[in-house]
Amino acid sequence: MKHRIFALVLFMVSMTIFAQDTEKEKINRVLDGWHLAAAEADFDAYFNKMTQDGVFIGTDAMENWQNDEFRAFSKPYFDQGKAWSFTAVQRNIYLDDDGTFAWFDELLDTQMKICRGSGVLKKVNGQWKIAHYVLSIAVPNDNVSELIKIKEEKDDQLLQELKMKQ
């Protein structure tokens, strides 16, 4: 009897692990396909991988693009066949217990050199969709002081504007 219980528990644990691996593989395919669609300037394929209310946070402090705004901003780039080219070189994916939400972080090889992407996916009608994506430029700690000097004036001005709006 103990052997049957152990076998059943082992089976259930392995099925859970297998299911997560399968979901992670699906998520990897969605994210890789999303990046590929941008590199190939395939507007429909790119935005079909996002939720209707998806958000894209860009590298500029004011880039908080809601889906419709991001589509409008991106369309000319896609139409010219010159979107962007990001290739994941490292990615971590995490799933909630229900398997309906996932979050991830990734290091990317881009035209801006190494960047970091992170975001949230959710299942919509059985398909993983990108609901929120954040892109940031990776800055080595040794270069932070230099970067601060480069952006200090513009950041100070923007901070003053933002504080006045509060």
Secondary structure, DSSP 4 states (H G I P E B T S, - for coil): -HHHHHHHHHHHHHHHHHHHHHHHHHHHHHHHHHHHHHHTT-HHHHHTTEEEEEEEE-SSTT-EEEHHHHHHHHHHHHHTT-----EEEEEEEEE-TTSSEEEEEEEEEETTEEEEEEEEEEEETTEEEEEEEEEEE---GGGHHHHHHHHHHHHHHHHHHHHHH-
